[in-house]
Amino acid sequence: MNSSKKITSALISVFSKEGLAPIVQKLHEQNVKIYSTGGTEKFINDLGIEVIAVEDITDYPSILGGRVKTLHPKVFGGILNRQDNESDVAEMAQYNIPQLDAVIVDLYPFEKTVASGASEADIIEKIDIGGISLIRAAAKNFKDTICVSSVDDYAEFLELISANNGEISLKDRKRFAAKSFNVSSNYDTAIFNYFNSEEKLPAFKISKTNGQELRYGENPHQKGFFYGNFDEMFTKLHGKELSYNNLLDVDAAVNLMGEFKGEAPTFAILKHNNACGIAQRETVQQAYMAALAGDPVSAFGGVLISNVEIDEATANEIHDLFCEVVIAPSFSAKAQEILEGKKNRILLVQKDTELPSTTVRTCLNGVLVQDKDNITDIAEILTQATNNKPNSQELEDLLFASKICKHTKSNTIVLAKGKQLCASGTGQTSRVDALRHAIEKAKAFNFNLEGAVMASDAFFPFPDCVEIADNAGISAVIQPGGSIKDQLSIDYCNTHKMAMVFTGTRHFKH
């Protein structure tokens, strides 16, 4: 049995008319009977092509300000009837229901309306009812009907009907049905999430339709995809396609540098999601050179990010380093020219875009969802735990180190001095190991830790960490506090004239 079906009739009811005219003209050439509504009907008439108003089928006008146009048994009967079912065929004749072989719909732009900051009344009116119902009906009956559910599919549909004189295979009808249910499920998810932003029902729904297949995942044997709107966050000026790991590092870089938005020139170098160098200086060139000094070995192949425009002098310094990605709010013309000297180097201009307020990760046979860690430690929230108070320079360094610590894998210890990362111990199984690793690393890169500060992402269960830090020359400590043995660490600091402040906030990054 031939599973291909020739389109003889089509219902067209769309929001976006872009790219619609060639489809209508081709259907007309193929002697397809066209039905339509409202603005789409006028659009087709203006093309000089005959079109039948849906009202002429239903004998019922568009009512309630256009809220009800297509919701009628004669419309849905024409879509949902089974052409190989005798009873359906008989009822179609009995009730004078026209056959509808194709349904072309483009929904009201709900998500765009929400994003525009429109009023609730305007948003509600952009919840499509008739359109979504048409899509679901036509997709369900893909055996007999093809459903075109988005302006994004107009071009492909035009190719299909042009190549085969209006004949559509069962395989293509089923494929377009899948596209349609993707559209409808995404649309419903967006509506639910809009309402649930206030209601907070215990439900987890994410729907992304703009997926991009990557070269591979973390490793070449793994498939990888990115679901998101990259162009909404960045303008890519130059370089190769970003990899799965590039994207992870870019994410880490953007979140870290978000802590320093609007501050003095700050530059960070990241590797494997952790900062291997970061510094704040009077100029961006100075900040870069100080960041690089933190770990010039790990910087090789890293991701670089600045909170201010990268100028020519800084670009000249960066150009000597092999790095995967450079991110900044802007690049001077000369800086861009210099950095484009390496063909694969990726240059990204970061736009001022709001990031998601939740984090999501797979876990066992489900997912874990949590609020993003949006607390940044500031001077006003600190509790003085020791007799010695940090001086002004130490306080600035403590807060600087705390911001870095928040964005470093746990367990972590961060050592800083003069608004420069000296070293960090990242992802260790004990806090003591993290501290010892950081000290050894700092010494390996010739940092003098006398007068440096230490940040910890969680409390010290014993006084051993402050003792080790003291012996290395560290003079001030910032940590959340909260251990039942906090007093032991406080007593050690008091005895050895170290300053320690509590934030009251743990920044675990497991």
C-alpha angles and dihedrals in degrees: 000000000000108000094191117103128198117226111239099161136024138189113212120189114152142158097208116053093183108126092003099109096071090050093051091047092050093048089050091051088053091053093246115165107235126208123186149158141229116322093006091054090052091047091055093045090052088057087061092246124134114249132176117224115233087230088066089060098043099035084222128109127231103270142188094037093307095310090120118042112120101024097110136114092241090058097042092039088057090053103038102042117117108230092204093052114094094204092051091048091050093049091049088058094041094054097034094240116170119229114246112200097174134032119194115190136164113187129229108272099254098162093046090050091052091047091051091064093243122168121273090251092055091046093051091051089056092062100107115219107165094039095050090047091052090050094050093047096047093044091049090054095047089139088075107013137052117216121205103192106175143035085240089070099047094095094049092048090051090053091051097051092042095051097047104030092251097315114134123194122228089243091057093045090053091046091052088048089057089050089051096052088048088056094046096046092047091049093051091047091054091050093047093049090050092055093039093056084084104024096050096204111183096256133120116211128163124166123178122173100174097079122163122204111226127209088258141318128263088316132025093252092058125080115229136196135179118211110192144076103275093174090058089064103032145028107216109216101176148348145056129316113291115249129220090261092045089056092050091051092045089052091051091047094050093048093048095047090048086074089064100044111145093008130117117295107303127181129189135186117201133194125181091354094305130100111248090177136013133158142165120218143153093268132032091237091056091046091052094049091049091048091050091051089060091073117344090176097058090041089074107107092004136140116253126203136179131190091214137043115294110234133201096268092052092045090055090055094045092048091069090059125078104231133159102216138015118196128188140145086250144346126220113242092251093046091053091049091051096046092048086064088093107065097209098043109115116224117194129185107207116221124211097260131156113242125219117282094220136054123220132194135164116255128181105313094339144028138277117223126187142161113270115257096255098162115110115192111242133178094255094063097048122114117211105231101175138050090246115073121209114253120237094270092047091049092053090048092047092055091044091052092046092057090053092045091054090060098043126093116262139282087045141160121188124200118196139169131180091002091302129117108241095181144315134213105221134193096355124158092231133034091228090057090048091052095046091048091051093049093048091048093048091051091047089059093046099252117159105222095193104123093007122137133230130218125193125194092216139018127287111248090196136022093247094099096054089046093052090045092050092052089053092054099259111152106186138033136199120195139146097251120207103125118132084230097050090119092065091059091043092051092051092050092048092050093049097038096246122149120231131180131189123220098189089222126099116211104196114172102185 
